[in-house]
Amino acid sequence: MEVKIGVQHAPREIVIESEQSGEEIEQAVAAALTGSAKLLSLTDDRGRKVLVPSERLAYVEIGEPTKHKVGFGAI
């Protein structure tokens, strides 16, 4: 899954590729926003953890990774 995280007072969004399912990511975001967790914790596809304080979350966008085109187009 591709996850884009908007952080308040940050000029750029955080973009990660995660092997977690969309439901797992949604549950982690919901737990961070309802106050049961103080951090949004996600793991990317390389095993690195991304931690964002829940009070700084602006938005979270969950979607399928985009496929990049390889090769040359028709002229």
PQR file of N, CA, C, O and H, with PARSE charges and radii, in Angstrom:
ATOM      1  N   MET A   1       0.829  -1.179   0.000 -0.4000 1.5000
ATOM      2  CA  MET A   1       0.000   0.000   0.000 -0.0000 2.0000
ATOM      3  C   MET A   1       0.873   1.242   0.000  0.5500 1.7000
ATOM      4  O   MET A   1       1.918   1.286   0.649 -0.5500 1.4000
ATOM      5  N   GLU A   2       0.437   2.235  -0.726 -0.4000 1.5000
ATOM      6  CA  GLU A   2       1.093   3.536  -0.677 -0.0000 2.0000
ATOM      7  C   GLU A   2       0.344   4.389   0.344  0.5500 1.7000
ATOM      8  O   GLU A   2      -0.883   4.484   0.306 -0.5500 1.4000
ATOM      9  H   GLU A   2      -0.412   2.199  -1.254  0.4000 1.0000
ATOM     10  N   VAL A   3       1.093   5.007   1.255 -0.4000 1.5000
ATOM     11  CA  VAL A   3       0.501   5.828   2.304 -0.0000 2.0000
ATOM     12  C   VAL A   3       1.143   7.211   2.243  0.5500 1.7000
ATOM     13  O   VAL A   3       2.367   7.336   2.285 -0.5500 1.4000
ATOM     14  H   VAL A   3       2.089   4.930   1.286  0.4000 1.0000
ATOM     15  N   LYS A   4       0.310   8.250   2.144 -0.4000 1.5000
ATOM     16  CA  LYS A   4       0.772   9.631   2.183 -0.0000 2.0000
ATOM     17  C   LYS A   4       0.266  10.244   3.478  0.5500 1.7000
ATOM     18  O   LYS A   4      -0.927  10.193   3.780 -0.5500 1.4000
ATOM     19  H   LYS A   4      -0.684   8.149   2.111  0.4000 1.0000
ATOM     20  N   ILE A   5       1.191  10.828   4.242 -0.4000 1.5000
ATOM     21  CA  ILE A   5       0.844  11.394   5.540 -0.0000 2.0000
ATOM     22  C   ILE A   5       1.164  12.884   5.521  0.5500 1.7000
ATOM     23  O   ILE A   5       2.311  13.281   5.317 -0.5500 1.4000
ATOM     24  H   ILE A   5       2.160  10.869   3.996  0.4000 1.0000
ATOM     25  N   GLY A   6       0.144  13.699   5.734 -0.4000 1.5000
ATOM     26  CA  GLY A   6       0.341  15.140   5.855 -0.0000 2.0000
ATOM     27  C   GLY A   6       0.570  15.486   7.309  0.5500 1.7000
ATOM     28  O   GLY A   6      -0.188  15.065   8.182 -0.5500 1.4000
ATOM     29  H   GLY A   6      -0.788  13.377   5.900  0.4000 1.0000
ATOM     30  N   VAL A   7       1.623  16.259   7.571 -0.4000 1.5000
ATOM     31  CA  VAL A   7       1.971  16.647   8.932 -0.0000 2.0000
ATOM     32  C   VAL A   7       1.825  18.162   9.051  0.5500 1.7000
ATOM     33  O   VAL A   7       2.316  18.912   8.208 -0.5500 1.4000
ATOM     34  H   VAL A   7       2.239  16.602   6.862  0.4000 1.0000
ATOM     35  N   GLN A   8       1.145  18.600  10.105 -0.4000 1.5000
ATOM     36  CA  GLN A   8       0.950  20.034  10.325 -0.0000 2.0000
ATOM     37  C   GLN A   8       2.295  20.736  10.468  0.5500 1.7000
ATOM     38  O   GLN A   8       3.214  20.208  11.095 -0.5500 1.4000
ATOM     39  H   GLN A   8       0.745  17.991  10.790  0.4000 1.0000
ATOM     40  N   HIS A   9       2.404  21.916   9.890 -0.4000 1.5000
ATOM     41  CA  HIS A   9       3.589  22.766   9.959 -0.0000 2.0000
ATOM     42  C   HIS A   9       4.812  22.128   9.301  0.5500 1.7000
ATOM     43  O   HIS A   9       5.944  22.481   9.630 -0.5500 1.4000
ATOM     44  H   HIS A   9       1.658  22.345   9.381  0.4000 1.0000
ATOM     45  N   ALA A  10       4.595  21.196   8.380 -0.4000 1.5000
ATOM     46  CA  ALA A  10       5.688  20.588   7.610 -0.0000 2.0000
ATOM     47  C   ALA A  10       5.443  20.883   6.136  0.5500 1.7000
ATOM     48  O   ALA A  10       4.319  20.723   5.662 -0.5500 1.4000
ATOM     49  H   ALA A  10       3.675  20.909   8.113  0.4000 1.0000
ATOM     50  N   PRO A  11       6.457  21.307   5.408 -0.5600 1.5000
ATOM     51  CA  PRO A  11       6.239  21.701   4.011  0.2800 2.0000
ATOM     52  C   PRO A  11       5.957  20.538   3.069  0.5500 1.7000
ATOM     53  O   PRO A  11       5.354  20.739   2.014 -0.5500 1.4000
ATOM     54  N   ARG A  12       6.379  19.323   3.424 -0.4000 1.5000
ATOM     55  CA  ARG A  12       6.177  18.183   2.531 -0.0000 2.0000
ATOM     56  C   ARG A  12       5.469  17.063   3.260  0.5500 1.7000
ATOM     57  O   ARG A  12       5.526  16.955   4.484 -0.5500 1.4000
ATOM     58  H   ARG A  12       6.869  19.160   4.281  0.4000 1.0000
ATOM     59  N   GLU A  13       4.797  16.226   2.476 -0.4000 1.5000
ATOM     60  CA  GLU A  13       4.132  15.066   3.053 -0.0000 2.0000
ATOM     61  C   GLU A  13       5.111  13.895   3.127  0.5500 1.7000
ATOM     62  O   GLU A  13       6.124  13.873   2.428 -0.5500 1.4000
ATOM     63  H   GLU A  13       4.751  16.313   1.480  0.4000 1.0000
ATOM     64  N   ILE A  14       4.798  12.940   3.970 -0.4000 1.5000
ATOM     65  CA  ILE A  14       5.586  11.718   4.094 -0.0000 2.0000
ATOM     66  C   ILE A  14       4.917  10.674   3.211  0.5500 1.7000
ATOM     67  O   ILE A  14       3.708  10.461   3.311 -0.5500 1.4000
ATOM     68  H   ILE A  14       3.975  12.958   4.537  0.4000 1.0000
ATOM     69  N   VAL A  15       5.688  10.023   2.349 -0.4000 1.5000
ATOM     70  CA  VAL A  15       5.151   8.994   1.472 -0.0000 2.0000
ATOM     71  C   VAL A  15       5.923   7.712   1.728  0.5500 1.7000
ATOM     72  O   VAL A  15       7.149   7.687   1.626 -0.5500 1.4000
ATOM     73  H   VAL A  15       6.670  10.196   2.267  0.4000 1.0000
ATOM     74  N   ILE A  16       5.195   6.632   2.065 -0.4000 1.5000
ATOM     75  CA  ILE A  16       5.845   5.340   2.275 -0.0000 2.0000
ATOM     76  C   ILE A  16       5.097   4.264   1.516  0.5500 1.7000
ATOM     77  O   ILE A  16       3.904   4.394   1.239 -0.5500 1.4000
ATOM     78  H   ILE A  16       4.199   6.652   2.149  0.4000 1.0000
ATOM     79  N   GLU A  17       5.806   3.205   1.185 -0.4000 1.5000
ATOM     80  CA  GLU A  17       5.219   1.985   0.638 -0.0000 2.0000
ATOM     81  C   GLU A  17       5.211   0.980   1.781  0.5500 1.7000
ATOM     82  O   GLU A  17       6.256   0.721   2.378 -0.5500 1.4000
ATOM     83  H   GLU A  17       6.775   3.099   1.410  0.4000 1.0000
ATOM     84  N   SER A  18       4.066   0.416   2.093 -0.4000 1.5000
ATOM     85  CA  SER A  18       3.951  -0.494   3.224 -0.0000 2.0000
ATOM     86  C   SER A  18       3.352  -1.819   2.779  0.5500 1.7000
ATOM     87  O   SER A  18       2.518  -1.870   1.875 -0.5500 1.4000
ATOM     88  H   SER A  18       3.217   0.627   1.608  0.4000 1.0000
ATOM     89  N   GLU A  19       3.795  -2.890   3.433 -0.4000 1.5000
ATOM     90  CA  GLU A  19       3.227  -4.203   3.163 -0.0000 2.0000
ATOM     91  C   GLU A  19       1.991  -4.461   4.020  0.5500 1.7000
ATOM     92  O   GLU A  19       1.333  -5.490   3.866 -0.5500 1.4000
ATOM     93  H   GLU A  19       4.473  -2.848   4.167  0.4000 1.0000
ATOM     94  N   GLN A  20       1.674  -3.535   4.918 -0.4000 1.5000
ATOM     95  CA  GLN A  20       0.468  -3.662   5.732 -0.0000 2.0000
ATOM     96  C   GLN A  20      -0.750  -3.478   4.837  0.5500 1.7000
ATOM     97  O   GLN A  20      -0.690  -2.777   3.827 -0.5500 1.4000
ATOM     98  H   GLN A  20       2.209  -2.700   5.043  0.4000 1.0000
ATOM     99  N   SER A  21      -1.851  -4.111   5.214 -0.4000 1.5000
ATOM    100  CA  SER A  21      -3.084  -3.975   4.436 -0.0000 2.0000
ATOM    101  C   SER A  21      -3.719  -2.613   4.705  0.5500 1.7000
ATOM    102  O   SER A  21      -3.383  -1.941   5.681 -0.5500 1.4000
ATOM    103  H   SER A  21      -1.900  -4.680   6.034  0.4000 1.0000
ATOM    104  N   GLY A  22      -4.620  -2.223   3.845 -0.4000 1.5000
ATOM    105  CA  GLY A  22      -5.331  -0.963   4.012 -0.0000 2.0000
ATOM    106  C   GLY A  22      -6.106  -0.921   5.316  0.5500 1.7000
ATOM    107  O   GLY A  22      -6.193   0.127   5.957 -0.5500 1.4000
ATOM    108  H   GLY A  22      -4.893  -2.769   3.053  0.4000 1.0000
ATOM    109  N   GLU A  23      -6.672  -2.060   5.714 -0.4000 1.5000
ATOM    110  CA  GLU A  23      -7.433  -2.128   6.962 -0.0000 2.0000
ATOM    111  C   GLU A  23      -6.527  -1.927   8.171  0.5500 1.7000
ATOM    112  O   GLU A  23      -6.901  -1.239   9.121 -0.5500 1.4000
ATOM    113  H   GLU A  23      -6.601  -2.911   5.193  0.4000 1.0000
ATOM    114  N   GLU A  24      -5.325  -2.529   8.139 -0.4000 1.5000
ATOM    115  CA  GLU A  24      -4.389  -2.378   9.251 -0.0000 2.0000
ATOM    116  C   GLU A  24      -3.934  -0.925   9.387  0.5500 1.7000
ATOM    117  O   GLU A  24      -3.826  -0.403  10.497 -0.5500 1.4000
ATOM    118  H   GLU A  24      -5.021  -3.087   7.367  0.4000 1.0000
ATOM    119  N   ILE A  25      -3.672  -0.285   8.265 -0.4000 1.5000
ATOM    120  CA  ILE A  25      -3.255   1.119   8.291 -0.0000 2.0000
ATOM    121  C   ILE A  25      -4.389   1.985   8.809  0.5500 1.7000
ATOM    122  O   ILE A  25      -4.168   2.884   9.619 -0.5500 1.4000
ATOM    123  H   ILE A  25      -3.759  -0.710   7.363  0.4000 1.0000
ATOM    124  N   GLU A  26      -5.605   1.716   8.343 -0.4000 1.5000
ATOM    125  CA  GLU A  26      -6.769   2.486   8.798 -0.0000 2.0000
ATOM    126  C   GLU A  26      -6.985   2.323  10.301  0.5500 1.7000
ATOM    127  O   GLU A  26      -7.315   3.293  10.982 -0.5500 1.4000
ATOM    128  H   GLU A  26      -5.785   0.985   7.684  0.4000 1.0000
ATOM    129  N   GLN A  27      -6.805   1.117  10.824 -0.4000 1.5000
ATOM    130  CA  GLN A  27      -6.962   0.878  12.257 -0.0000 2.0000
ATOM    131  C   GLN A  27      -5.893   1.627  13.055  0.5500 1.7000
ATOM    132  O   GLN A  27      -6.186   2.167  14.122 -0.5500 1.4000
ATOM    133  H   GLN A  27      -6.537   0.329  10.270  0.4000 1.0000
ATOM    134  N   ALA A  28      -4.649   1.664  12.545 -0.4000 1.5000
ATOM    135  CA  ALA A  28      -3.575   2.375  13.234 -0.0000 2.0000
ATOM    136  C   ALA A  28      -3.854   3.875  13.259  0.5500 1.7000
ATOM    137  O   ALA A  28      -3.607   4.536  14.268 -0.5500 1.4000
ATOM    138  H   ALA A  28      -4.411   1.225  11.679  0.4000 1.0000
ATOM    139  N   VAL A  29      -4.370   4.417  12.148 -0.4000 1.5000
ATOM    140  CA  VAL A  29      -4.710   5.840  12.090 -0.0000 2.0000
ATOM    141  C   VAL A  29      -5.864   6.146  13.037  0.5500 1.7000
ATOM    142  O   VAL A  29      -5.826   7.144  13.758 -0.5500 1.4000
ATOM    143  H   VAL A  29      -4.571   3.880  11.329  0.4000 1.0000
ATOM    144  N   ALA A  30      -6.882   5.303  13.041 -0.4000 1.5000
ATOM    145  CA  ALA A  30      -8.030   5.516  13.923 -0.0000 2.0000
ATOM    146  C   ALA A  30      -7.614   5.468  15.392  0.5500 1.7000
ATOM    147  O   ALA A  30      -8.095   6.265  16.197 -0.5500 1.4000
ATOM    148  H   ALA A  30      -6.913   4.493  12.456  0.4000 1.0000
ATOM    149  N   ALA A  31      -6.723   4.538  15.745 -0.4000 1.5000
ATOM    150  CA  ALA A  31      -6.243   4.447  17.126 -0.0000 2.0000
ATOM    151  C   ALA A  31      -5.458   5.701  17.513  0.5500 1.7000
ATOM    152  O   ALA A  31      -5.565   6.182  18.641 -0.5500 1.4000
ATOM    153  H   ALA A  31      -6.333   3.891  15.090  0.4000 1.0000
ATOM    154  N   ALA A  32      -4.670   6.228  16.573 -0.4000 1.5000
ATOM    155  CA  ALA A  32      -3.900   7.445  16.856 -0.0000 2.0000
ATOM    156  C   ALA A  32      -4.824   8.650  17.019  0.5500 1.7000
ATOM    157  O   ALA A  32      -4.557   9.521  17.847 -0.5500 1.4000
ATOM    158  H   ALA A  32      -4.583   5.837  15.656  0.4000 1.0000
ATOM    159  N   LEU A  33      -5.896   8.713  16.249 -0.4000 1.5000
ATOM    160  CA  LEU A  33      -6.792   9.871  16.301 -0.0000 2.0000
ATOM    161  C   LEU A  33      -7.772   9.825  17.469  0.5500 1.7000
ATOM    162  O   LEU A  33      -8.203  10.874  17.948 -0.5500 1.4000
ATOM    163  H   LEU A  33      -6.113   8.006  15.576  0.4000 1.0000
ATOM    164  N   THR A  34      -8.132   8.635  17.935 -0.4000 1.5000
ATOM    165  CA  THR A  34      -9.080   8.544  19.040 -0.0000 2.0000
ATOM    166  C   THR A  34      -8.422   8.712  20.401  0.5500 1.7000
ATOM    167  O   THR A  34      -9.114   8.812  21.415 -0.5500 1.4000
ATOM    168  H   THR A  34      -7.782   7.782  17.545  0.4000 1.0000
ATOM    169  N   GLY A  35      -7.109   8.742  20.437 -0.4000 1.5000
ATOM    170  CA  GLY A  35      -6.430   8.993  21.693 -0.0000 2.0000
ATOM    171  C   GLY A  35      -5.906   7.765  22.391  0.5500 1.7000
ATOM    172  O   GLY A  35      -5.241   7.885  23.420 -0.5500 1.4000
ATOM    173  H   GLY A  35      -6.547   8.660  19.614  0.4000 1.0000
ATOM    174  N   SER A  36      -6.188   6.563  21.856 -0.4000 1.5000
ATOM    175  CA  SER A  36      -5.673   5.366  22.511 -0.0000 2.0000
ATOM    176  C   SER A  36      -4.184   5.178  22.239  0.5500 1.7000
ATOM    177  O   SER A  36      -3.518   4.418  22.943 -0.5500 1.4000
ATOM    178  H   SER A  36      -6.728   6.466  21.020  0.4000 1.0000
ATOM    179  N   ALA A  37      -3.660   5.857  21.234 -0.4000 1.5000
ATOM    180  CA  ALA A  37      -2.217   5.841  20.939 -0.0000 2.0000
ATOM    181  C   ALA A  37      -1.769   7.283  20.730  0.5500 1.7000
ATOM    182  O   ALA A  37      -2.489   8.078  20.127 -0.5500 1.4000
ATOM    183  H   ALA A  37      -4.200   6.474  20.662  0.4000 1.0000
ATOM    184  N   LYS A  38      -0.601   7.616  21.219 -0.4000 1.5000
ATOM    185  CA  LYS A  38      -0.099   8.980  21.067 -0.0000 2.0000
ATOM    186  C   LYS A  38       0.693   9.147  19.781  0.5500 1.7000
ATOM    187  O   LYS A  38       0.994  10.272  19.382 -0.5500 1.4000
ATOM    188  H   LYS A  38      -0.015   6.970  21.709  0.4000 1.0000
ATOM    189  N   LEU A  39       1.036   8.036  19.123 -0.4000 1.5000
ATOM    190  CA  LEU A  39       1.810   8.069  17.896 -0.0000 2.0000
ATOM    191  C   LEU A  39       1.135   7.224  16.827  0.5500 1.7000
ATOM    192  O   LEU A  39       0.536   6.189  17.122 -0.5500 1.4000
ATOM    193  H   LEU A  39       0.791   7.122  19.446  0.4000 1.0000
ATOM    194  N   LEU A  40       1.239   7.674  15.586 -0.4000 1.5000
ATOM    195  CA  LEU A  40       0.892   6.837  14.447 -0.0000 2.0000
ATOM    196  C   LEU A  40       2.171   6.121  14.072  0.5500 1.7000
ATOM    197  O   LEU A  40       3.160   6.758  13.708 -0.5500 1.4000
ATOM    198  H   LEU A  40       1.725   8.515  15.346  0.4000 1.0000
ATOM    199  N   SER A  41       2.162   4.803  14.157 -0.4000 1.5000
ATOM    200  CA  SER A  41       3.340   3.995  13.878 -0.0000 2.0000
ATOM    201  C   SER A  41       3.048   3.086  12.687  0.5500 1.7000
ATOM    202  O   SER A  41       2.150   2.246  12.745 -0.5500 1.4000
ATOM    203  H   SER A  41       1.359   4.285  14.452  0.4000 1.0000
ATOM    204  N   LEU A  42       3.813   3.259  11.604 -0.4000 1.5000
ATOM    205  CA  LEU A  42       3.675   2.419  10.416 -0.0000 2.0000
ATOM    206  C   LEU A  42       5.054   1.887  10.039  0.5500 1.7000
ATOM    207  O   LEU A  42       6.068   2.528  10.316 -0.5500 1.4000
ATOM    208  H   LEU A  42       4.543   3.941  11.557  0.4000 1.0000
ATOM    209  N   THR A  43       5.093   0.724   9.411 -0.4000 1.5000
ATOM    210  CA  THR A  43       6.338   0.121   8.965 -0.0000 2.0000
ATOM    211  C   THR A  43       6.336   0.073   7.449  0.5500 1.7000
ATOM    212  O   THR A  43       5.377  -0.397   6.837 -0.5500 1.4000
ATOM    213  H   THR A  43       4.270   0.203   9.186  0.4000 1.0000
ATOM    214  N   ASP A  44       7.430   0.568   6.832 -0.4000 1.5000
ATOM    215  CA  ASP A  44       7.483   0.554   5.370 -0.0000 2.0000
ATOM    216  C   ASP A  44       7.956  -0.807   4.867  0.5500 1.7000
ATOM    217  O   ASP A  44       8.270  -1.695   5.659 -0.5500 1.4000
ATOM    218  H   ASP A  44       8.210   0.950   7.329  0.4000 1.0000
ATOM    219  N   ASP A  45       8.003  -0.965   3.539 -0.4000 1.5000
ATOM    220  CA  ASP A  45       8.333  -2.265   2.956 -0.0000 2.0000
ATOM    221  C   ASP A  45       9.796  -2.654   3.134  0.5500 1.7000
ATOM    222  O   ASP A  45      10.173  -3.778   2.802 -0.5500 1.4000
ATOM    223  H   ASP A  45       7.748  -0.244   2.895  0.4000 1.0000
ATOM    224  N   ARG A  46      10.627  -1.752   3.650 -0.4000 1.5000
ATOM    225  CA  ARG A  46      12.027  -2.064   3.943 -0.0000 2.0000
ATOM    226  C   ARG A  46      12.247  -2.359   5.419  0.5500 1.7000
ATOM    227  O   ARG A  46      13.377  -2.599   5.845 -0.5500 1.4000
ATOM    228  H   ARG A  46      10.321  -0.839   3.920  0.4000 1.0000
ATOM    229  N   GLY A  47      11.173  -2.343   6.200 -0.4000 1.5000
ATOM    230  CA  GLY A  47      11.260  -2.642   7.621 -0.0000 2.0000
ATOM    231  C   GLY A  47      11.524  -1.444   8.516  0.5500 1.7000
ATOM    232  O   GLY A  47      11.700  -1.603   9.724 -0.5500 1.4000
ATOM    233  H   GLY A  47      10.255  -2.148   5.854  0.4000 1.0000
ATOM    234  N   ARG A  48      11.554  -0.235   7.937 -0.4000 1.5000
ATOM    235  CA  ARG A  48      11.773   0.966   8.736 -0.0000 2.0000
ATOM    236  C   ARG A  48      10.455   1.449   9.324  0.5500 1.7000
ATOM    237  O   ARG A  48       9.407   1.366   8.684 -0.5500 1.4000
ATOM    238  H   ARG A  48      11.411  -0.106   6.956  0.4000 1.0000
ATOM    239  N   LYS A  49      10.521   1.957  10.558 -0.4000 1.5000
ATOM    240  CA  LYS A  49       9.315   2.480  11.215 -0.0000 2.0000
ATOM    241  C   LYS A  49       9.204   3.975  10.995  0.5500 1.7000
ATOM    242  O   LYS A  49      10.200   4.699  11.027 -0.5500 1.4000
ATOM    243  H   LYS A  49      11.372   2.024  11.078  0.4000 1.0000
ATOM    244  N   VAL A  50       7.982   4.427  10.770 -0.4000 1.5000
ATOM    245  CA  VAL A  50       7.674   5.846  10.662 -0.0000 2.0000
ATOM    246  C   VAL A  50       6.741   6.174  11.816  0.5500 1.7000
ATOM    247  O   VAL A  50       5.671   5.581  11.952 -0.5500 1.4000
ATOM    248  H   VAL A  50       7.174   3.839  10.743  0.4000 1.0000
ATOM    249  N   LEU A  51       7.158   7.127  12.649 -0.4000 1.5000
ATOM    250  CA  LEU A  51       6.370   7.526  13.814 -0.0000 2.0000
ATOM    251  C   LEU A  51       5.985   8.991  13.664  0.5500 1.7000
ATOM    252  O   LEU A  51       6.846   9.846  13.455 -0.5500 1.4000
ATOM    253  H   LEU A  51       8.027   7.608  12.539  0.4000 1.0000
ATOM    254  N   VAL A  52       4.693   9.279  13.770 -0.4000 1.5000
ATOM    255  CA  VAL A  52       4.191  10.642  13.666 -0.0000 2.0000
ATOM    256  C   VAL A  52       3.316  10.909  14.884  0.5500 1.7000
ATOM    257  O   VAL A  52       2.403  10.132  15.163 -0.5500 1.4000
ATOM    258  H   VAL A  52       3.994   8.585  13.940  0.4000 1.0000
ATOM    259  N   PRO A  53       3.574  11.992  15.616 -0.5600 1.5000
ATOM    260  CA  PRO A  53       2.708  12.322  16.760  0.2800 2.0000
ATOM    261  C   PRO A  53       1.267  12.542  16.285  0.5500 1.7000
ATOM    262  O   PRO A  53       1.035  13.244  15.301 -0.5500 1.4000
ATOM    263  N   SER A  54       0.316  11.949  16.979 -0.4000 1.5000
ATOM    264  CA  SER A  54      -1.081  11.994  16.532 -0.0000 2.0000
ATOM    265  C   SER A  54      -1.643  13.414  16.507  0.5500 1.7000
ATOM    266  O   SER A  54      -2.523  13.701  15.695 -0.5500 1.4000
ATOM    267  H   SER A  54       0.505  11.379  17.779  0.4000 1.0000
ATOM    268  N   GLU A  55      -1.160  14.314  17.373 -0.4000 1.5000
ATOM    269  CA  GLU A  55      -1.683  15.679  17.365 -0.0000 2.0000
ATOM    270  C   GLU A  55      -1.168  16.493  16.182  0.5500 1.7000
ATOM    271  O   GLU A  55      -1.660  17.596  15.944 -0.5500 1.4000
ATOM    272  H   GLU A  55      -0.445  14.080  18.033  0.4000 1.0000
ATOM    273  N   ARG A  56      -0.197  15.982  15.439 -0.4000 1.5000
ATOM    274  CA  ARG A  56       0.361  16.680  14.272 -0.0000 2.0000
ATOM    275  C   ARG A  56      -0.170  16.156  12.942  0.5500 1.7000
ATOM    276  O   ARG A  56       0.205  16.670  11.888 -0.5500 1.4000
ATOM    277  H   ARG A  56       0.202  15.086  15.632  0.4000 1.0000
ATOM    278  N   LEU A  57      -1.035  15.144  12.971 -0.4000 1.5000
ATOM    279  CA  LEU A  57      -1.577  14.591  11.723 -0.0000 2.0000
ATOM    280  C   LEU A  57      -2.528  15.582  11.060  0.5500 1.7000
ATOM    281  O   LEU A  57      -3.463  16.077  11.689 -0.5500 1.4000
ATOM    282  H   LEU A  57      -1.339  14.727  13.827  0.4000 1.0000
ATOM    283  N   ALA A  58      -2.282  15.863   9.793 -0.4000 1.5000
ATOM    284  CA  ALA A  58      -3.187  16.712   9.024 -0.0000 2.0000
ATOM    285  C   ALA A  58      -4.115  15.832   8.189  0.5500 1.7000
ATOM    286  O   ALA A  58      -5.325  16.058   8.160 -0.5500 1.4000
ATOM    287  H   ALA A  58      -1.522  15.462   9.282  0.4000 1.0000
ATOM    288  N   TYR A  59      -3.555  14.831   7.512 -0.4000 1.5000
ATOM    289  CA  TYR A  59      -4.350  13.885   6.722 -0.0000 2.0000
ATOM    290  C   TYR A  59      -3.530  12.631   6.460  0.5500 1.7000
ATOM    291  O   TYR A  59      -2.302  12.649   6.551 -0.5500 1.4000
ATOM    292  H   TYR A  59      -2.572  14.648   7.535  0.4000 1.0000
ATOM    293  N   VAL A  60      -4.215  11.549   6.135 -0.4000 1.5000
ATOM    294  CA  VAL A  60      -3.580  10.295   5.745 -0.0000 2.0000
ATOM    295  C   VAL A  60      -4.318   9.791   4.519  0.5500 1.7000
ATOM    296  O   VAL A  60      -5.539   9.636   4.537 -0.5500 1.4000
ATOM    297  H   VAL A  60      -5.212  11.534   6.062  0.4000 1.0000
ATOM    298  N   GLU A  61      -3.579   9.539   3.465 -0.4000 1.5000
ATOM    299  CA  GLU A  61      -4.148   9.051   2.205 -0.0000 2.0000
ATOM    300  C   GLU A  61      -3.638   7.626   1.993  0.5500 1.7000
ATOM    301  O   GLU A  61      -2.430   7.394   1.955 -0.5500 1.4000
ATOM    302  H   GLU A  61      -2.587   9.664   3.450  0.4000 1.0000
ATOM    303  N   ILE A  62      -4.560   6.677   1.856 -0.4000 1.5000
ATOM    304  CA  ILE A  62      -4.207   5.269   1.689 -0.0000 2.0000
ATOM    305  C   ILE A  62      -4.642   4.837   0.302  0.5500 1.7000
ATOM    306  O   ILE A  62      -5.795   5.036  -0.081 -0.5500 1.4000
ATOM    307  H   ILE A  62      -5.541   6.866   1.887  0.4000 1.0000
ATOM    308  N   GLY A  63      -3.724   4.246  -0.453 -0.4000 1.5000
ATOM    309  CA  GLY A  63      -4.080   3.808  -1.798 -0.0000 2.0000
ATOM    310  C   GLY A  63      -3.088   2.805  -2.338  0.5500 1.7000
ATOM    311  O   GLY A  63      -2.050   2.543  -1.730 -0.5500 1.4000
ATOM    312  H   GLY A  63      -2.787   4.084  -0.142  0.4000 1.0000
ATOM    313  N   GLU A  64      -3.416   2.255  -3.472 -0.4000 1.5000
ATOM    314  CA  GLU A  64      -2.532   1.313  -4.134 -0.0000 2.0000
ATOM    315  C   GLU A  64      -1.318   2.048  -4.684  0.5500 1.7000
ATOM    316  O   GLU A  64      -1.431   3.208  -5.082 -0.5500 1.4000
ATOM    317  H   GLU A  64      -4.259   2.467  -3.965  0.4000 1.0000
ATOM    318  N   PRO A  65      -0.154   1.392  -4.713 -0.5600 1.5000
ATOM    319  CA  PRO A  65       1.021   2.050  -5.293  0.2800 2.0000
ATOM    320  C   PRO A  65       0.825   2.275  -6.783  0.5500 1.7000
ATOM    321  O   PRO A  65       0.189   1.473  -7.468 -0.5500 1.4000
ATOM    322  N   THR A  66       1.380   3.381  -7.276 -0.4000 1.5000
ATOM    323  CA  THR A  66       1.257   3.675  -8.694 -0.0000 2.0000
ATOM    324  C   THR A  66       2.299   2.890  -9.469  0.5500 1.7000
ATOM    325  O   THR A  66       3.433   2.724  -9.021 -0.5500 1.4000
ATOM    326  H   THR A  66       1.896   4.032  -6.720  0.4000 1.0000
ATOM    327  N   LYS A  67       1.905   2.419 -10.619 -0.4000 1.5000
ATOM    328  CA  LYS A  67       2.829   1.686 -11.487 -0.0000 2.0000
ATOM    329  C   LYS A  67       3.533   2.691 -12.386  0.5500 1.7000
ATOM    330  O   LYS A  67       2.892   3.485 -13.076 -0.5500 1.4000
ATOM    331  H   LYS A  67       0.984   2.554 -10.983  0.4000 1.0000
ATOM    332  N   HIS A  68       4.843   2.646 -12.368 -0.4000 1.5000
ATOM    333  CA  HIS A  68       5.616   3.558 -13.206 -0.0000 2.0000
ATOM    334  C   HIS A  68       5.815   2.934 -14.577  0.5500 1.7000
ATOM    335  O   HIS A  68       6.134   1.750 -14.686 -0.5500 1.4000
ATOM    336  H   HIS A  68       5.363   2.001 -11.808  0.4000 1.0000
ATOM    337  N   LYS A  69       5.630   3.721 -15.613 -0.4000 1.5000
ATOM    338  CA  LYS A  69       5.822   3.242 -16.976 -0.0000 2.0000
ATOM    339  C   LYS A  69       7.320   3.174 -17.277  0.5500 1.7000
ATOM    340  O   LYS A  69       8.081   4.080 -16.939 -0.5500 1.4000
ATOM    341  H   LYS A  69       5.371   4.683 -15.525  0.4000 1.0000
ATOM    342  N   VAL A  70       7.714   2.097 -17.909 -0.4000 1.5000
ATOM    343  CA  VAL A  70       9.105   1.904 -18.268 -0.0000 2.0000
ATOM    344  C   VAL A  70       9.174   1.760 -19.783  0.5500 1.7000
ATOM    345  O   VAL A  70       8.360   1.058 -20.383 -0.5500 1.4000
ATOM    346  H   VAL A  70       7.096   1.361 -18.184  0.4000 1.0000
ATOM    347  N   GLY A  71      10.125   2.411 -20.383 -0.4000 1.5000
ATOM    348  CA  GLY A  71      10.299   2.271 -21.830 -0.0000 2.0000
ATOM    349  C   GLY A  71       9.967   3.551 -22.547  0.5500 1.7000
ATOM    350  O   GLY A  71       9.772   4.601 -21.935 -0.5500 1.4000
ATOM    351  H   GLY A  71      10.786   2.981 -19.895  0.4000 1.0000
ATOM    352  N   PHE A  72       9.906   3.444 -23.856 -0.4000 1.5000
ATOM    353  CA  PHE A  72       9.654   4.594 -24.704 -0.0000 2.0000
ATOM    354  C   PHE A  72       8.245   4.535 -25.246  0.5500 1.7000
ATOM    355  O   PHE A  72       7.730   3.464 -25.568 -0.5500 1.4000
ATOM    356  H   PHE A  72      10.065   2.591 -24.353  0.4000 1.0000
ATOM    357  N   GLY A  73       7.631   5.694 -25.342 -0.4000 1.5000
ATOM    358  CA  GLY A  73       6.287   5.784 -25.897 -0.0000 2.0000
ATOM    359  C   GLY A  73       6.330   5.835 -27.421  0.5500 1.7000
ATOM    360  O   GLY A  73       7.392   6.023 -28.013 -0.5500 1.4000
ATOM    361  H   GLY A  73       8.050   6.563 -25.080  0.4000 1.0000
ATOM    362  N   ALA A  74       5.198   5.671 -28.035 -0.4000 1.5000
ATOM    363  CA  ALA A  74       5.123   5.745 -29.494 -0.0000 2.0000
ATOM    364  C   ALA A  74       5.353   7.184 -29.937  0.5500 1.7000
ATOM    365  O   ALA A  74       4.878   8.130 -29.308 -0.5500 1.4000
ATOM    366  H   ALA A  74       4.334   5.518 -27.554  0.4000 1.0000
ATOM    367  N   ILE A  75       6.069   7.322 -31.000 -0.4000 1.5000
ATOM    368  CA  ILE A  75       6.377   8.660 -31.515 -0.0000 2.0000
ATOM    369  C   ILE A  75       5.395   9.024 -32.600  0.5500 1.7000
ATOM    370  O   ILE A  75       5.478  10.113 -33.167 -0.5500 1.4000
ATOM    371  H   ILE A  75       6.455   6.554 -31.511  0.4000 1.0000
TER
END
